Amino acid sequence: MELRYVQTNLNHCRAAQDLLGEFVRAEDIAVALVSEPQGGGRTGWHFDSTGRAALAVFRPGLTLSDIETGDGFVAATVGGAVRAFSCYASPAMSVAEFGQFLGRLEASVRRDRGVGIDLIVGGDFNARSASWGDRLTEVRGDDLAAFADSLGLVIINSGRGPTFFGRGRGSCVDVTFASESAARKIRGWTVRTDVENMSDHHHLCFSYRTGRTLPDTSGDPPAAAAAGRRHPGWRTSRMDADLLAAAVLTVEWTGATLPSVAPAGSGGAEAMAERLVGCVTAACDMALPRRNPHPRGRPPVYWWNGNVAAARAECVRRKRLWIRRRGRAHGGDVSAADVERDYREARKELKHRIREAKAKCWAELVKTVDDDPWGNPIRSS
């Protein structure tokens, strides 16, 4: 089974936190390693003792266990397959304080390493080193590299693009490490410069493939491949019980002629269970309309609309132009400072659009409660 990870720093920004929700949906992200999140109290999120490092899961059925809350890091076993650490080290730490933070983190990682489970350690360490693609190497970078070497951790960062672009030419302060066994299962580590996330840190994305694999339907006929994908379900809000009962009887009488229903009396308990599932599925297909499948099986965040999408697209366009011009000499009428100003204005507009969309959704929800106090708002709470 393949799990998509995102590693990011949200700078305590509410708009960045909001956009992360849409990014998770669009990219089918299962696990997030987050530095400087905005607030707490969210379902599925776990924080370190300072509230500046967080780990969250977004895939239904994916569990976290053995959660450890440290000072500067939070760790959990994801799906019973990999031990993930989300870390944050403030740039205000002295070299001695940074060394103490690494000591605490090392003690925790070493305990888990002895268990023999795969390890992923990621976060904003505010440490620069050429070992992970930065232009400079600082004392904190040397200390972090020594920490990784002592534990046999592999640096996953690839390329020389900055992960942080807030000052000058940017820097690589967001680093991903993994044990050797986990590194062999990680693919596609990427700095997502193509995404506007309202932070001065880029999202880092990668995939981790666990030992459990999903059925390979690539060589199957189209019908079989479609059967292996997640079913969008049916609309049950206006279910006609009599119609459904009639559909069940119809399937029971004609089940032997339906391709999805095994003949009665064939096989053992497993075949009987498959026949039951086939009967229920066929009956629901007859009596109930299908739900519209959402991209990657997840609905958009509740406040998302065309205005927000257009504002984000404009932010991405101006961000790319600013990154290309920053730190270089360009001719023409438009200076790098002008491009940066335009980009900052686009980000303000995106924040405004998000606030406006969320306020509109809230007003609509309040109106729904006033009009129908026992309706959908109560049922969905």
Residue frames relative to the residue before (quaternion, step in Angstrom):
aa qw qx qy qz dx dy dz
M 1.0000 0.0000 0.0000 0.0000 0.00 0.00 0.00
E 0.2618 -0.7777 0.5559 0.1329 3.57 -0.92 0.91
L 0.1273 -0.7807 0.6103 0.0427 3.56 -0.92 0.99
R 0.2906 -0.7452 0.5783 0.1604 3.55 -0.93 0.97
Y 0.1555 -0.7845 0.5979 0.0537 3.57 -0.93 1.01
V 0.0767 -0.7288 0.6718 0.1076 3.53 -1.31 0.48
Q 0.1137 -0.7576 0.6408 0.0493 3.54 -1.06 0.87
T 0.1513 0.8197 -0.5262 0.1684 3.58 -0.61 1.08
N 0.2682 -0.6992 0.6315 0.2010 3.52 -1.40 0.23
L 0.2289 -0.8245 0.5102 0.0869 3.59 -0.64 1.15
N 0.3697 -0.7777 0.4557 0.2256 3.61 1.27 0.07
H 0.5588 -0.6214 0.3773 0.3990 3.60 1.13 0.63
C 0.4412 0.7079 -0.4367 0.3368 3.61 1.16 0.54
R 0.4417 -0.7133 0.4788 0.2586 3.59 -0.72 1.07
A 0.6518 0.5096 -0.3264 0.4571 3.59 0.95 -0.82
A 0.6319 0.5220 -0.3317 0.4672 3.59 1.05 -0.74
Q 0.6333 0.5212 -0.3224 0.4725 3.58 1.05 -0.77
D 0.6448 0.5204 -0.3153 0.4626 3.57 1.01 -0.84
L 0.6937 0.4784 -0.2834 0.4577 3.59 0.85 -0.96
L 0.5667 0.5823 -0.3913 0.4321 3.60 1.14 -0.52
G 0.6226 0.5519 -0.3430 0.4361 3.59 1.01 -0.75
E 0.6804 0.4614 -0.2909 0.4894 3.60 0.96 -0.82
F 0.6245 0.5340 -0.3405 0.4571 3.61 1.05 -0.73
V 0.6240 0.5422 -0.3310 0.4551 3.58 0.99 -0.83
R 0.6718 0.4917 -0.2975 0.4673 3.58 0.94 -0.88
A 0.7103 0.4833 -0.2729 0.4329 3.57 0.79 -1.05
E 0.7630 0.3695 -0.1884 0.4957 3.58 1.03 -0.78
D 0.4019 -0.7340 0.4590 0.2985 3.60 1.28 0.08
I 0.1759 0.8063 -0.5352 0.1803 3.56 0.94 0.99
A 0.2615 -0.7758 0.5579 0.1356 3.57 -0.93 0.92
V 0.8081 0.1117 -0.0117 0.5783 3.60 0.99 -0.86
A 0.1148 -0.7836 0.6084 0.0520 3.57 -1.04 0.84
L 0.1557 -0.7310 0.6588 0.0865 3.54 -1.05 0.93
V 0.0158 -0.8590 0.5059 -0.0770 3.56 -0.20 1.32
S 0.1716 -0.7440 0.6383 0.0975 3.53 -1.05 0.91
E 0.8542 0.0696 -0.0917 0.5070 3.57 -1.12 0.78
P 0.0780 0.8062 -0.5796 0.0893 3.62 0.58 1.10
Q 0.4653 -0.6582 0.5121 0.2968 3.54 -1.28 0.30
G 0.8485 -0.0322 -0.0092 0.5281 3.57 -0.31 1.23
G 0.3027 -0.7435 0.5683 0.1808 3.54 -1.34 0.00
G 0.5832 0.6281 -0.4050 0.3184 3.54 -1.24 -0.45
R 0.5038 0.6491 -0.4406 0.3615 3.63 1.16 0.29
T 0.5377 -0.6229 0.4663 0.3247 3.54 -1.09 0.76
G 0.8076 0.2587 -0.2062 0.4881 3.55 -0.91 0.95
W 0.6343 0.5067 -0.3281 0.4830 3.60 1.30 -0.04
H 0.0671 -0.7736 0.6296 0.0261 3.55 -1.14 0.77
F 0.1950 -0.8219 0.5339 0.0365 3.56 -0.87 1.04
D 0.5143 -0.6003 0.5034 0.3489 3.54 -1.27 0.41
S 0.7246 -0.4602 0.2896 0.4234 3.58 -1.26 0.11
T 0.6915 0.4552 -0.2792 0.4865 3.61 1.19 -0.42
G 0.4404 -0.6996 0.4531 0.3338 3.61 1.21 -0.34
R 0.6131 0.5799 -0.3389 0.4158 3.59 1.25 0.19
A 0.7094 0.2712 -0.2483 0.6014 3.58 1.29 0.23
A 0.0020 -0.8166 0.5747 -0.0536 3.57 -0.89 0.92
L 0.1342 -0.7498 0.6423 0.0851 3.52 -1.28 0.53
A 0.0157 0.8158 -0.5749 0.0606 3.58 -0.84 0.98
V 0.1926 -0.7467 0.6219 0.1361 3.55 -1.21 0.58
F 0.1921 -0.8132 0.5459 0.0613 3.56 -1.05 0.83
R 0.6077 0.5521 -0.3739 0.4313 3.60 1.17 -0.20
P 0.4702 -0.6806 0.4762 0.2982 3.61 -0.76 0.99
G 0.7966 0.2846 -0.2277 0.4823 3.55 -0.94 0.91
L 0.5861 0.5507 -0.3815 0.4558 3.60 1.26 -0.19
T 0.1950 -0.8366 0.5081 0.0621 3.56 -0.54 1.18
L 0.2404 -0.7084 0.6398 0.1763 3.51 -1.36 0.46
S 0.0111 0.7970 -0.6033 0.0257 3.58 -0.96 0.84
D 0.8150 0.2351 -0.1927 0.4934 3.57 -1.34 0.32
I 0.1351 0.8213 -0.5390 0.1289 3.58 0.85 0.98
E 0.0857 -0.7895 0.6076 0.0117 3.56 -0.89 1.02
T 0.1646 -0.7874 0.5908 0.0619 3.54 -0.79 1.07
G 0.0281 -0.8157 0.5772 -0.0253 3.56 -0.53 1.20
D 0.5864 -0.5329 0.4584 0.4024 3.55 -1.32 -0.17
G 0.8143 0.1346 -0.1316 0.5491 3.58 -0.13 1.29
F 0.7958 0.1330 -0.1063 0.5812 3.60 1.23 -0.02
V 0.1236 -0.7382 0.6557 0.0994 3.52 -1.33 0.46
A 0.1031 -0.8090 0.5785 0.0127 3.59 -0.93 0.91
A 0.0737 0.7791 -0.6205 0.0506 3.55 -1.18 0.62
T 0.4264 -0.6514 0.5612 0.2809 3.53 -1.27 0.50
V 0.2244 -0.8072 0.5406 0.0767 3.57 -0.58 1.22
G 0.8596 -0.0518 0.0032 0.5084 3.55 -0.65 1.16
G 0.5910 -0.6071 0.3552 0.3950 3.58 1.20 0.46
A 0.6541 0.5567 -0.2925 0.4202 3.59 1.29 0.05
V 0.8171 0.0781 0.0074 0.5711 3.61 0.99 -0.74
R 0.3248 -0.7144 0.5889 0.1932 3.55 -1.12 0.76
A 0.0875 -0.8229 0.5614 0.0004 3.60 -0.50 1.23
F 0.1467 -0.7698 0.6188 0.0542 3.56 -1.06 0.91
S 0.1112 -0.7544 0.6439 0.0628 3.56 -0.96 0.94
C 0.0714 -0.8472 0.5245 -0.0453 3.56 -0.60 1.20
Y 0.0166 0.7638 -0.6441 -0.0395 3.52 -1.32 0.39
A 0.0463 -0.7724 0.6335 -0.0007 3.55 -0.93 1.02
S 0.4035 -0.7466 0.4784 0.2258 3.57 -0.54 1.18
P 0.5027 -0.6436 0.4752 0.3275 3.61 -1.05 0.68
A 0.5979 0.5800 -0.3570 0.4227 3.59 1.24 -0.35
M 0.4873 0.6609 -0.4399 0.3637 3.62 1.23 -0.17
S 0.4212 -0.6462 0.5649 0.2930 3.55 -1.13 0.65
V 0.6748 -0.4697 0.3620 0.4392 3.57 -1.28 0.21
A 0.6444 0.5185 -0.3228 0.4601 3.59 1.02 -0.78
E 0.6627 0.4972 -0.3031 0.4709 3.60 0.94 -0.87
F 0.6261 0.5252 -0.3336 0.4699 3.57 1.06 -0.75
G 0.6341 0.5252 -0.3212 0.4679 3.59 1.03 -0.76
Q 0.6437 0.5083 -0.3234 0.4719 3.60 1.03 -0.74
F 0.6174 0.5350 -0.3333 0.4706 3.58 1.06 -0.78
L 0.6679 0.4897 -0.3015 0.4724 3.60 0.90 -0.89
G 0.6136 0.5507 -0.3491 0.4454 3.59 1.07 -0.67
R 0.6592 0.4935 -0.3062 0.4776 3.59 0.96 -0.87
L 0.6641 0.5006 -0.3008 0.4668 3.56 0.94 -0.90
E 0.6479 0.5282 -0.3240 0.4430 3.59 0.93 -0.86
A 0.6361 0.5344 -0.3375 0.4425 3.59 0.95 -0.84
S 0.6750 0.4857 -0.2957 0.4702 3.58 0.97 -0.84
V 0.6639 0.5011 -0.3059 0.4632 3.59 0.91 -0.92
R 0.6556 0.5253 -0.3202 0.4379 3.58 0.96 -0.84
R 0.6114 0.5375 -0.3506 0.4631 3.60 1.06 -0.69
D 0.7033 0.4529 -0.2682 0.4777 3.58 0.89 -0.93
R 0.5973 0.5643 -0.3647 0.4379 3.57 1.09 -0.63
G 0.6400 0.5433 -0.3242 0.4360 3.57 1.07 -0.72
V 0.6112 0.5543 -0.3478 0.4453 3.59 1.21 -0.46
G 0.4492 -0.7185 0.4272 0.3154 3.57 1.20 -0.46
I 0.4787 0.6647 -0.4416 0.3660 3.61 1.23 0.30
D 0.5903 -0.5526 0.4413 0.3892 3.61 -1.21 0.47
L 0.1672 -0.7955 0.5789 0.0642 3.58 -1.08 0.78
I 0.0154 -0.7446 0.6671 0.0155 3.55 -1.14 0.82
V 0.0310 -0.7912 0.6098 -0.0330 3.57 -0.75 1.11
G 0.1458 0.8091 -0.5525 0.1374 3.57 -0.51 1.16
G 0.3132 0.7566 -0.5449 0.1804 3.54 -1.19 0.49
D 0.5452 -0.5491 0.5042 0.3834 3.50 -1.40 -0.14
F 0.1036 -0.8320 0.5449 0.0111 3.57 -0.25 1.32
N 0.2754 -0.7754 0.5148 0.2405 3.59 1.28 -0.25
A 0.5143 0.5871 -0.4261 0.4574 3.52 0.98 1.00
R 0.1845 -0.8094 0.5538 0.0651 3.58 -0.74 1.08
S 0.1531 0.7737 -0.6013 0.1280 3.55 -0.99 0.91
A 0.5285 -0.6181 0.4821 0.3258 3.55 -1.14 0.68
S 0.5114 0.6597 -0.4154 0.3615 3.60 1.22 -0.37
W 0.7865 0.2122 -0.1376 0.5635 3.62 1.11 -0.58
G 0.7630 -0.4741 0.1913 0.3956 3.54 1.02 0.90
D 0.4852 0.6569 -0.4573 0.3520 3.62 1.17 0.19
R 0.5654 -0.5945 0.4489 0.3542 3.55 -1.26 0.41
L 0.7748 0.2924 -0.1312 0.5449 3.57 1.13 -0.68
T 0.1908 -0.7316 0.6343 0.1614 3.51 -1.34 0.33
E 0.0997 -0.8060 0.5835 0.0070 3.54 -0.70 1.16
V 0.7156 -0.4436 0.3097 0.4418 3.57 -1.30 0.21
R 0.6538 0.5076 -0.3227 0.4591 3.58 0.92 -0.85
G 0.6272 0.5368 -0.3322 0.4562 3.57 1.07 -0.71
D 0.6399 0.5107 -0.3208 0.4763 3.58 1.01 -0.80
D 0.6552 0.5112 -0.3153 0.4582 3.58 0.98 -0.85
L 0.6701 0.4915 -0.3057 0.4647 3.59 0.96 -0.84
A 0.6301 0.5217 -0.3351 0.4674 3.59 1.02 -0.73
A 0.6479 0.5071 -0.3143 0.4737 3.60 1.03 -0.80
F 0.5953 0.5604 -0.3441 0.4618 3.59 1.10 -0.73
A 0.6844 0.4809 -0.2855 0.4678 3.59 0.86 -0.96
D 0.6500 0.5235 -0.3170 0.4505 3.59 0.95 -0.86
S 0.6665 0.5221 -0.3142 0.4296 3.58 0.92 -0.88
L 0.7317 0.3969 -0.2204 0.5084 3.58 1.19 -0.58
G 0.4612 -0.6958 0.4383 0.3333 3.57 1.26 -0.04
L 0.3721 0.7311 -0.4869 0.3000 3.57 1.13 0.65
V 0.3429 -0.7340 0.5582 0.1791 3.56 -1.09 0.81
I 0.3976 -0.6880 0.5519 0.2528 3.59 -1.03 0.83
I 0.2640 -0.7951 0.5317 0.1239 3.58 -0.68 1.14
N 0.4943 0.6676 -0.4345 0.3481 3.62 1.14 -0.49
S 0.0235 -0.7840 0.6203 0.0016 3.56 -0.99 0.86
G 0.7298 0.3759 -0.3003 0.4857 3.58 -1.13 0.64
R 0.4152 -0.7102 0.5182 0.2337 3.54 -1.33 0.07
G 0.4106 0.7079 -0.4823 0.3126 3.60 1.17 0.35
P 0.5165 -0.6518 0.4503 0.3250 3.62 -1.01 0.72
T 0.3449 -0.7109 0.5691 0.2276 3.55 -1.18 0.58
F 0.7311 0.2704 -0.1649 0.6043 3.57 1.32 -0.37
F 0.0710 -0.8407 0.5368 -0.0024 3.59 -0.70 1.04
G 0.3505 0.7925 -0.4508 0.2143 3.59 1.16 0.44
R 0.8055 0.1663 -0.0803 0.5630 3.60 1.05 -0.63
G 0.8611 0.0617 -0.0477 0.5024 3.56 -1.06 0.79
R 0.8022 -0.2491 0.2190 0.4964 3.54 -0.87 -1.04
G 0.5912 -0.5912 0.3659 0.4088 3.57 1.23 0.19
S 0.1641 -0.7763 0.6018 0.0909 3.55 -1.33 0.12
C 0.4016 -0.6775 0.5599 0.2573 3.55 -1.35 0.27
V 0.1260 0.8113 -0.5552 0.1330 3.57 -0.02 1.29
D 0.6337 0.4714 -0.3276 0.5185 3.58 1.31 -0.16
V 0.0036 -0.8326 0.5483 -0.0782 3.56 -0.47 1.23
T 0.1809 -0.7586 0.6180 0.0994 3.54 -1.17 0.74
F 0.0689 -0.7769 0.6257 0.0118 3.57 -0.85 1.05
A 0.0147 -0.7840 0.6201 0.0257 3.57 -1.26 0.39
S 0.5392 -0.5669 0.4966 0.3760 3.54 -1.22 0.43
E 0.6729 -0.5153 0.3351 0.4116 3.58 -1.18 0.46
S 0.6560 0.5106 -0.3201 0.4544 3.58 0.96 -0.81
A 0.6745 0.4762 -0.2972 0.4795 3.59 1.02 -0.79
A 0.6152 0.5731 -0.3495 0.4134 3.59 1.02 -0.79
R 0.6382 0.5301 -0.3275 0.4522 3.59 1.08 -0.67
K 0.7144 0.4352 -0.2482 0.4884 3.60 1.21 -0.41
I 0.5908 0.5688 -0.3609 0.4440 3.59 1.30 -0.05
R 0.0244 -0.7958 0.6041 -0.0344 3.54 -0.95 0.98
G 0.8617 0.2597 -0.1381 0.4134 3.51 -1.33 0.44
W 0.2030 0.7771 -0.5709 0.1702 3.63 0.98 0.71
T 0.0653 0.8242 -0.5481 0.1266 3.59 -0.59 1.16
V 0.3215 -0.6789 0.6217 0.2219 3.53 -1.22 0.67
R 0.2560 -0.8169 0.5022 0.1223 3.59 -0.41 1.21
T 0.0461 -0.8174 0.5737 -0.0233 3.56 0.14 1.30
D 0.6182 0.5728 -0.3374 0.4194 3.59 1.25 -0.26
V 0.6613 0.4930 -0.2911 0.4846 3.60 1.28 0.02
E 0.2755 -0.7214 0.6082 0.1836 3.57 -1.02 0.83
N 0.0023 -0.8388 0.5423 -0.0473 3.57 -0.51 1.19
M 0.4756 -0.7082 0.4061 0.3277 3.60 1.31 0.25
S 0.6231 0.4733 -0.3567 0.5104 3.59 1.18 0.56
D 0.4571 -0.6644 0.5014 0.3133 3.58 -1.21 0.34
H 0.5957 0.4628 -0.3833 0.5330 3.56 1.29 0.48
H 0.4032 -0.6876 0.5428 0.2645 3.58 -1.01 0.75
H 0.5119 -0.5738 0.5253 0.3644 3.55 -1.28 0.38
L 0.1807 -0.7311 0.6453 0.1279 3.56 -1.16 0.71
C 0.0555 -0.8232 0.5650 -0.0080 3.59 -0.73 1.03
F 0.1208 0.7684 -0.6248 0.0683 3.55 -1.16 0.65
S 0.3541 -0.7098 0.5675 0.2208 3.55 -1.31 0.31
Y 0.1370 -0.7629 0.6283 0.0663 3.54 -1.11 0.79
R 0.1811 -0.7932 0.5752 0.0847 3.59 -0.70 1.09
T 0.3069 -0.7634 0.5437 0.1655 3.55 -0.63 1.16
G 0.6827 -0.4855 0.3485 0.4205 3.55 -1.31 0.13
R 0.6442 0.4928 -0.3244 0.4867 3.57 1.18 -0.53
T 0.1467 -0.8055 0.5717 0.0531 3.57 -0.85 0.94
L 0.4412 -0.6684 0.5353 0.2685 3.52 -1.23 0.59
P 0.6280 -0.5334 0.3833 0.4173 3.63 -1.13 0.43
D 0.3556 -0.7289 0.5478 0.2052 3.56 -0.96 0.90
T 0.0555 -0.8236 0.5643 -0.0159 3.56 -0.42 1.26
S 0.3505 0.7763 -0.4760 0.2192 3.59 1.25 0.19
G 0.7546 0.3736 -0.2192 0.4929 3.60 1.05 -0.67
D 0.5138 0.6535 -0.4184 0.3659 3.58 1.27 0.01
P 0.6057 -0.5256 0.4317 0.4129 3.58 -1.24 0.28
P 0.7016 -0.5025 0.2889 0.4146 3.63 -1.13 0.55
A 0.6558 0.5175 -0.3338 0.4366 3.61 0.92 -0.82
A 0.6691 0.4898 -0.3049 0.4684 3.60 0.95 -0.86
A 0.6409 0.5176 -0.3322 0.4593 3.59 0.97 -0.79
A 0.6471 0.5144 -0.3244 0.4598 3.59 0.98 -0.81
A 0.6326 0.5445 -0.3343 0.4377 3.58 1.06 -0.77
G 0.6641 0.5188 -0.3075 0.4420 3.59 1.11 -0.61
R 0.6105 0.5541 -0.3597 0.4369 3.58 1.24 -0.31
R 0.6483 -0.5421 0.3728 0.3833 3.51 -1.25 0.44
H 0.4134 -0.7163 0.5153 0.2246 3.56 -0.89 1.06
P 0.4177 -0.7288 0.4739 0.2641 3.64 -0.78 0.90
G 0.4946 -0.6710 0.4290 0.3480 3.61 1.22 -0.31
W 0.4535 -0.6729 0.5185 0.2694 3.55 -1.35 -0.13
R 0.4866 -0.6268 0.5177 0.3198 3.54 -1.30 0.40
T 0.1006 -0.8394 0.5340 0.0087 3.58 -0.48 1.21
S 0.4255 0.7392 -0.4519 0.2614 3.60 1.25 -0.07
R 0.7817 0.2115 -0.1206 0.5741 3.60 1.12 -0.66
M 0.1521 0.8305 -0.5203 0.1285 3.56 0.95 0.86
D 0.2517 -0.7344 0.6151 0.1378 3.55 -1.01 0.94
A 0.3598 -0.7757 0.4780 0.2008 3.58 -0.30 1.28
D 0.6499 0.5189 -0.3258 0.4497 3.61 0.98 -0.80
L 0.6529 0.5112 -0.3103 0.4648 3.56 0.99 -0.85
L 0.6512 0.5088 -0.3149 0.4668 3.58 0.99 -0.81
A 0.6396 0.5198 -0.3274 0.4621 3.60 1.00 -0.81
A 0.6433 0.5117 -0.3176 0.4727 3.58 1.03 -0.80
A 0.6380 0.5253 -0.3261 0.4589 3.59 1.03 -0.77
V 0.6320 0.5265 -0.3325 0.4612 3.59 1.02 -0.79
L 0.6549 0.5033 -0.3115 0.4698 3.61 0.97 -0.83
T 0.6388 0.5350 -0.3225 0.4491 3.57 1.02 -0.84
V 0.6626 0.4942 -0.3022 0.4747 3.55 0.94 -0.89
E 0.6374 0.5360 -0.3298 0.4445 3.57 0.99 -0.82
W 0.6935 0.4702 -0.2798 0.4687 3.59 0.99 -0.81
T 0.8013 0.2831 -0.1239 0.5124 3.58 0.95 -0.87
G 0.2932 0.8171 -0.4688 0.1633 3.60 1.28 0.16
A 0.6394 0.5574 -0.3343 0.4108 3.58 1.00 -0.79
T 0.7006 0.4558 -0.2745 0.4754 3.60 1.18 -0.47
L 0.5983 0.5603 -0.3690 0.4381 3.60 1.27 -0.12
P 0.4913 -0.6984 0.4276 0.2967 3.62 -0.78 0.97
S 0.7004 0.4746 -0.2795 0.4539 3.62 1.10 -0.59
V 0.7006 0.4317 -0.2604 0.5050 3.61 1.27 -0.15
A 0.3536 -0.7373 0.5361 0.2094 3.58 -0.71 1.08
P 0.5784 -0.5930 0.4207 0.3699 3.61 -1.07 0.65
A 0.5575 -0.6138 0.4448 0.3385 3.56 -1.09 0.76
G 0.7970 0.3088 -0.2312 0.4648 3.55 -1.10 0.77
S 0.5839 0.5807 -0.3840 0.4178 3.61 1.24 -0.05
G 0.8359 0.1916 -0.1477 0.4926 3.59 -1.05 0.80
G 0.5936 -0.5726 0.4346 0.3617 3.52 -1.35 -0.23
A 0.8346 -0.1768 0.1428 0.5018 3.56 -1.17 -0.72
E 0.6377 0.5365 -0.3361 0.4388 3.58 1.00 -0.82
A 0.6630 0.4967 -0.3017 0.4719 3.58 0.96 -0.88
M 0.6321 0.5294 -0.3337 0.4570 3.60 1.04 -0.75
A 0.6437 0.5124 -0.3212 0.4690 3.59 1.02 -0.80
E 0.6430 0.5134 -0.3193 0.4702 3.59 0.99 -0.84
R 0.6430 0.5198 -0.3269 0.4578 3.58 1.03 -0.80
L 0.6320 0.5304 -0.3316 0.4574 3.61 1.01 -0.80
V 0.6554 0.4997 -0.3068 0.4760 3.59 0.93 -0.93
G 0.6575 0.5160 -0.3110 0.4524 3.57 0.96 -0.85
C 0.6418 0.5240 -0.3188 0.4603 3.58 1.00 -0.81
V 0.6723 0.4902 -0.3003 0.4664 3.59 0.87 -0.96
T 0.6528 0.5184 -0.3162 0.4529 3.59 0.92 -0.89
A 0.6785 0.4890 -0.2957 0.4616 3.58 0.88 -0.95
A 0.6493 0.5142 -0.3209 0.4593 3.60 0.99 -0.79
C 0.6590 0.4956 -0.3086 0.4742 3.60 0.95 -0.84
D 0.6243 0.5322 -0.3412 0.4589 3.60 1.02 -0.73
M 0.6626 0.5031 -0.3061 0.4627 3.59 1.07 -0.70
A 0.8102 0.3529 -0.1400 0.4465 3.55 0.84 -1.03
L 0.7822 0.3001 -0.1420 0.5272 3.60 1.13 -0.54
P 0.4507 -0.6630 0.5147 0.3040 3.61 -1.08 0.65
R 0.5019 -0.6473 0.4843 0.3073 3.58 -1.10 0.68
R 0.4833 -0.6070 0.5389 0.3279 3.52 -1.25 0.50
N 0.4877 -0.6233 0.5129 0.3325 3.55 -1.20 0.50
P 0.3752 -0.7358 0.5056 0.2495 3.62 -0.61 1.02
H 0.3265 -0.7288 0.5699 0.1934 3.57 -0.99 0.89
P 0.6521 -0.4932 0.3727 0.4389 3.60 -1.17 0.37
R 0.8494 0.0075 -0.0610 0.5242 3.55 -0.86 1.11
G 0.6365 -0.5918 0.3158 0.3806 3.58 1.18 0.60
R 0.6903 0.4359 -0.2978 0.4948 3.62 1.19 0.22
P 0.4332 -0.6911 0.5038 0.2845 3.60 -0.96 0.79
P 0.5860 -0.5538 0.4308 0.4054 3.60 -1.17 0.39
V 0.6123 -0.5017 0.4266 0.4375 3.57 -1.24 0.30
Y 0.6521 -0.6055 0.2919 0.3506 3.55 -1.00 0.91
W 0.7363 0.4352 -0.2405 0.4589 3.61 1.06 -0.67
W 0.4613 0.7116 -0.4404 0.2948 3.60 1.25 -0.13
N 0.1120 0.7819 -0.6085 0.0762 3.60 -1.00 0.84
G 0.7399 -0.4368 0.2835 0.4258 3.56 -1.31 0.09
N 0.6277 0.5439 -0.3430 0.4388 3.60 1.04 -0.70
V 0.6542 0.4938 -0.3104 0.4816 3.58 0.99 -0.84
A 0.6468 0.5249 -0.3219 0.4499 3.59 0.95 -0.86
A 0.6651 0.4968 -0.3051 0.4667 3.60 0.96 -0.85
A 0.6525 0.5093 -0.3179 0.4624 3.59 1.00 -0.82
R 0.6532 0.4968 -0.3240 0.4707 3.60 0.99 -0.75
A 0.6311 0.5302 -0.3387 0.4537 3.60 0.98 -0.77
E 0.6478 0.5002 -0.3178 0.4787 3.59 1.02 -0.78
C 0.6153 0.5382 -0.3415 0.4638 3.60 1.06 -0.73
V 0.6509 0.5150 -0.3158 0.4598 3.58 0.91 -0.90
R 0.6535 0.5182 -0.3213 0.4486 3.59 0.92 -0.87
R 0.7076 0.4481 -0.2668 0.4768 3.59 0.86 -0.95
K 0.6006 0.5562 -0.3596 0.4480 3.60 1.12 -0.63
R 0.6523 0.5127 -0.3145 0.4612 3.58 0.92 -0.86
L 0.6549 0.5068 -0.3136 0.4647 3.56 0.96 -0.86
W 0.6615 0.5046 -0.3150 0.4567 3.59 0.96 -0.83
I 0.6468 0.5192 -0.3250 0.4544 3.60 0.96 -0.85
R 0.6506 0.5131 -0.3212 0.4586 3.59 1.00 -0.78
R 0.7405 0.4323 -0.2368 0.4568 3.58 0.94 -0.84
R 0.5792 0.6238 -0.3824 0.3595 3.58 1.08 -0.67
G 0.8431 0.1739 -0.1450 0.4877 3.55 -0.93 0.92
R 0.6815 0.4264 -0.3025 0.5121 3.59 1.24 0.20
A 0.4495 -0.6558 0.5320 0.2914 3.52 -1.25 0.42
H 0.0031 0.8041 -0.5925 0.0479 3.56 -0.67 1.11
G 0.3610 -0.6999 0.5692 0.2362 3.50 -1.12 0.66
G 0.5402 0.6390 -0.4439 0.3206 3.54 -1.24 -0.19
D 0.6783 -0.5300 0.3531 0.3664 3.50 -1.35 0.08
V 0.7123 0.4383 -0.2493 0.4882 3.57 1.15 -0.58
S 0.2385 -0.7840 0.5595 0.1240 3.59 -0.61 1.13
A 0.6655 -0.4874 0.3776 0.4206 3.55 -1.32 0.25
A 0.6268 0.5401 -0.3388 0.4479 3.60 1.06 -0.74
D 0.6406 0.5174 -0.3252 0.4649 3.59 1.03 -0.79
V 0.6502 0.5135 -0.3151 0.4629 3.57 0.99 -0.87
E 0.6504 0.5090 -0.3192 0.4647 3.59 0.97 -0.82
R 0.6377 0.5215 -0.3319 0.4596 3.58 0.98 -0.79
D 0.6441 0.5156 -0.3200 0.4657 3.58 0.98 -0.84
Y 0.6434 0.5227 -0.3181 0.4602 3.58 1.01 -0.83
R 0.6538 0.5046 -0.3188 0.4652 3.61 0.93 -0.88
E 0.6412 0.5173 -0.3254 0.4641 3.59 1.02 -0.77
A 0.6376 0.5221 -0.3253 0.4638 3.58 1.03 -0.78
R 0.6389 0.5140 -0.3310 0.4669 3.59 1.02 -0.72
K 0.6277 0.5223 -0.3414 0.4654 3.59 1.00 -0.74
E 0.6495 0.5152 -0.3157 0.4617 3.56 0.99 -0.85
L 0.6368 0.5212 -0.3290 0.4634 3.59 1.01 -0.77
K 0.6301 0.5219 -0.3318 0.4696 3.60 0.97 -0.81
H 0.6475 0.5228 -0.3125 0.4579 3.56 0.97 -0.90
R 0.6615 0.5107 -0.3083 0.4545 3.59 0.92 -0.91
I 0.6478 0.5130 -0.3230 0.4614 3.61 0.99 -0.80
R 0.6560 0.5008 -0.3135 0.4696 3.59 0.91 -0.91
E 0.6506 0.5264 -0.3061 0.4539 3.56 0.98 -0.89
A 0.6731 0.4970 -0.2966 0.4604 3.59 0.91 -0.92
K 0.6711 0.4877 -0.3065 0.4668 3.61 0.93 -0.83
A 0.6374 0.5192 -0.3300 0.4640 3.60 1.03 -0.76
K 0.6426 0.5193 -0.3225 0.4619 3.59 1.02 -0.80
C 0.6556 0.5035 -0.3152 0.4662 3.60 0.95 -0.86
W 0.6452 0.5164 -0.3236 0.4607 3.57 1.00 -0.79
A 0.6476 0.5148 -0.3197 0.4619 3.60 0.97 -0.85
E 0.6489 0.5119 -0.3170 0.4652 3.58 1.03 -0.80
L 0.6373 0.5221 -0.3266 0.4632 3.59 1.03 -0.78
V 0.6457 0.5141 -0.3185 0.4661 3.60 0.96 -0.88
K 0.6516 0.5136 -0.3135 0.4618 3.57 0.96 -0.87
T 0.6346 0.5283 -0.3293 0.4580 3.59 1.01 -0.80
V 0.6425 0.5130 -0.3205 0.4703 3.58 1.01 -0.81
D 0.6553 0.5100 -0.3168 0.4584 3.58 0.97 -0.84
D 0.7101 0.4654 -0.2633 0.4581 3.58 0.96 -0.89
D 0.8037 0.0512 0.0234 0.5923 3.58 1.02 -0.84
P 0.1586 -0.8557 0.4834 0.0948 3.62 0.36 1.20
W 0.7370 0.3699 -0.2320 0.5160 3.62 1.19 -0.41
G 0.4744 0.7057 -0.4122 0.3272 3.57 1.22 0.39
N 0.8635 -0.1455 0.0988 0.4726 3.55 -1.22 -0.67
P 0.6242 0.5471 -0.3823 0.4060 3.67 0.87 -0.71
I 0.6758 0.4715 -0.2982 0.4817 3.61 1.01 -0.78
R 0.6692 0.5166 -0.3055 0.4380 3.60 0.93 -0.88
S 0.7232 0.4375 -0.2413 0.4768 3.60 1.09 -0.71
S 0.5597 0.6186 -0.3947 0.3852 3.58 1.23 -0.15
